[in-house]
Amino acid sequence: MRKLSVRTLPARGLSVLLLAAAIALAPAGAPGAHAADNGSWSVYPAASPTAVRPYFHLSADPGATLTDRVTVANRTDRPLTFRLYAADAYNTARDGGFAVRAQNEKQRSIGAWAKTGRDRVTVKARGSVTLPVTITVPEDAEPGDHPGALVALDENVDPAGDGSVAVGIRRAVGARIHLRVNGPTMPALSVDDVRIDHSRPLVPGTGKSRAVISYTLRNRGNVTLNPRVALKAEGLFGRTLLARDLKRIPSELLPRQQVRLTETWAGAPQLEWGEVRITATARDTRESATTSYIALPWLVAAALGVIVAAGTGLWIRARRSRARTS
C-alpha cells in the first residue's frame, strides 16, 4: 500500500497541497489486495453479491453513465467527518509513484466525471456509510485508460510533527478507479534525454569512480503500461562493461505521463570511451536511446587540454609566419 499525505497551510483559510506520499491507496492488481486503509478509516467499492473489490475496475463507451457504490468505514472510537471527491491520477516526478490531484486542482477525466451522492459525510465511531457513485463519460472522451481515485479527506487538521503552528497535516484515503473508455488502444513508450555524469578522481587509478545515468521514461499512448527497463554500457571495441535490469522504475506508467529516473553506476571506468544504452519494453512496444561518454581522470583531462592548447597555439603561429612570408 502506497501512503500519500495532505499538507495544509492555514493562510487565508486552508490551502490543501497533495504531496507524493500522501493518500493511502490500495495497490491495483496486487494478489489478495485489500481496501485502501490508513488504520483509522478505509474507502472501498461496496461489496457485490459475488465478490469483494479492493478498487473500482470499470469500462464504458463514450457518452455512457456508470453507477456504483462506495463505502467509507470509520475504524476509530469517535465520529469522523470527511470531504469526498474524485481525482485524476498521475505519476510523481520524484519516483513515478501513483498519486492523485488535490481537490482544488484542475480535474480532466475521472476527477471531473465521477460524483458521489454527497460531498461531505460524517461516519459514526466503528461505523460505515455507503454512498452512490455516478460516472458520466463525455461523448468526446478519449479512448483508453483514465485512472483516478475516490478520496475521503479528513476535515480535522493534525499539528505538524515539528510543532509548527503554521503548518498542519490533513490525512486522506483513496479507493482507486481504473476506467477504460472503449475504443482503439495504442501502447506507446519512449526513452528520451539519456545523460551520464561522472565523478572522476584527480589521478588515474586512485580513489573510487562512479557515474549517474539519467533518462526520461515517457508513456506516449493511451493505456497504462508496466514497463521493464534494461541498461547496457559498452566501452572501446564494443566491450560490455555493465548490463542490468533496472529496479527503480514505476510499476505503472499512466497514459501521457513521464518520469525522470536515475541509475548509479558504481565502479564506472576511469579511463574509457563508449556508449550507454537504455532499453524500455512494455506490451508490444520496445524503444531504446543512447548517449556516448568519455571517461577521463581530471589530471589526464587537464594534460590533454594543455597539449591541445599548445598544439593550437603552434598551428596559429605557423599560419601567421607563412602569411608574413608570402
Secondary structure, DSSP 8 states (H G I E B T S, - for coil): -EEEEEEEE-SSS-EEEEEEEEEEE--TT-TT---EE-SSEEEEE---SS---SSEEEEE-TT-EEEEEEEEEE-SSS-EEEEEEEEEEEE-TTT--EEE--TTS---SHHHHEEES-SEEEE-TT-EEEEEEEEE--TT--SEEEEEEEEEEES--EE-TT--SS-EEE-EEEEEEEEEESS-----EEEEEEEEEEE--SSTTSS--EEEEEEEEEE-SSS-B--EEEEEEE-GGG-EEEEEE--SS-S-B-TT-EEEEEEEEET--SSEEEEEEEEEEETTEEEEEEEEEEE--HHHHHHHHHHHHHHHHHHHHHHHHHHHH-
